[in-house]
Amino acid sequence: MNKVKDKRLALAAASLRHAPVLEGKPFPLGATWDGLGVNFALFSAHATKVELCLFDDGGKKEIERIELPEYTDEVWHGYMPTARPSTVYAYRIHGPYEPDAGHRFNPNKLVIDPYAKQLVGALRWGPELFGYELSHPDKDKSFDSRDSAHLMQKCRVIDPAFTWGHAAKLEVSWDRTIFYEMHVKGFTRSHPLVPEGDRGTFAGLCHPHIPAYLRALGITSAEFLPIHAFVDDSHLVEKGLRNYWGYNSLAFFAPEPRYLKTLFANEFKEAVNQFHAHGIEVILDVVYNHTAEGNELGPTLSFKGIDNASYYRLLPDQKRYYINDTGTGNTVNLSHPRVLQMVADSLRWATEMRVDGFRFDLATILAREPYGFDEGGGFLDACRQDPILSSVKLIAEPWDVGPGGYQVGRFPPGWAEWNDKFRDDVRRFWKGDEGMTPEFARRITASGDLFNKRGRRPWSSVNFVTAHDGFTLNDVVSYNDKHNEANGEDNRDGHSDNHSWNHGAEGPTDDPEIIELREQQKRNLLATTLLSHGTPMILAGDEFGHTQGGNNNAYAQDNNTTWLNWLGNSAEGRALREFVRKLIATRQAFPILHRSRFVIGNVNEELDVKDVSWLAPNGREMRTADWDNPATRCFGMLLDGRAQETGAKRQGSDATLLLIYNAHHDLVEFVLPEVPQGRAWAGLIDTHAPDVTLTVYPFGHRLKAAGRSMLVLGLATGETMTRRLRQGLGAIMDIAEFPLQV
């Protein structure tokens, strides 16, 4: 068998060696198979020569080096009639090595095609990867002449053809969207229903049980942590760790090889197809703000060796050095038209991979121009006018570490934004901090103080209390302090101000009272997230209490710390998962919880309706003194279903709901208000008693709201219920009757 394989490889190498190279075309960029041959095109404005290097199938041996013959509009290009899908290649780029001028060309360093569709092998760290001599006193101004090919990954030409079947494009409206942030590997690595060989890969996600589980939970949109090819940082490798999260991108068109079970990049398309077949959108977390090449002392892997001065933002008067608005060493230069084109082309995964949206890491960077943040900057303008990108979900992480980097609420219409104010204020309210009620009220009504402008909608606020970066939900209620010792940085990494509370014991405990209170606080945080106006996002595993042992920066923990433990679900975990299903069913059943209009608390004189009323425990409307009282920890939010639903001035027909929030440590009696067109209140949700069956209370009833609890009630009309309330209850009861099996 080996002899046959060797012969086949020898024949393939012979067909490429001394192969004719035609002029080709400067577009499209990258290596493109057209059915007859492969066109190679690479942008570099400052190179003097570009060599295409061809390798054997495993990327081990260089078998041919060919100079690209044409240079058109700053694009080097050539066409090889004998090249085929599976051809392995990379580049060597000639040009000036002048760090002070921003140029770092070094043809001894093999570089990855920025448009590579698939990578071969794994990067191995060594001094040959650096364009300069590490030990030289002149540092990066020195020049290293050693070849890096044996340490580098290579690129593979692919045939992108794929049979998608009959699945139509999903059209999940923003107001019904529920995000679920998940890690491709961590979600299935320990999953008992996924075959062992498929776990932790795209093939693992293809198993129908995975999207079926999300569907049964009520999720509409799975948000994957980065899957573009990325690099394990050298300092992590030295410690025996890996970059688990993937925020260290190298190739923006290639799926990460470690997530591929097969040799085919189309494996990711299979996963997308399977998710779509179950009605689940796929959202990708993308990292266009920096690359894995670091600062002036970093390695030469791709962009740095292709055209450093074009791809990166450099200090204007000291081009040897990089602008570091990302905190990672470099910043991608989205002000350059070809770099902007690269990112826009990468986002064509919306059509090529049928991805439904993108979450942009450190998105403020993408809107930066040389003078600072500009919501009318090139990238945001490109997204706004692009017929494809303007039709998918675009989510910004609206901050970076540069000057004026915090831009929550300042992205243009059409964008949603991660709202960290929601996370912090909700945590602080339920922790019992004083004076939090006014801010909490703003957050649960879609943060209108930040987003209610320019026709933006409540869905613009992505509400979350946990994400990959920080404590899990279980750890928010179990730890006062971070415990990141496993990261090898003496617990210095990660945020120290987490607004968390351990409720009496740091970490795991056998104390039943502490356990009970922690579970109730989890329900409070989840209920607030899923029943507030805005777009909710939950972190994978939070629905059953996944813990990272207090690590709030588990970016390097590719192990049981981050892999979801499906077999270790406790009774509390199973009960919590069912409660999450009930919450999601409640949200979807009552449109008033996800209306497309901000509530502002003003009386509509024409309809004689007030969209939201804020109630004190005595049943009257809250006054200025109540809002200003730092000890106020219990209040009600009355959402009137008669309020106008759209711009048309007519009464709404939704169910009227009353949400009661009690962050006080003790029981509070809450007088249920009298509301037009109703005679009683029906209890729907109680985080203190999640399994209690439906109870109807008359107007004026002094409802006992348990300490640290949240309740949801629907307006009933005498002995019967309103149509909307009856429909909502039916959906909730279905959840209770058919528990989710894992």
Disulfide bonds with the S-S distance in Angstrom:
none
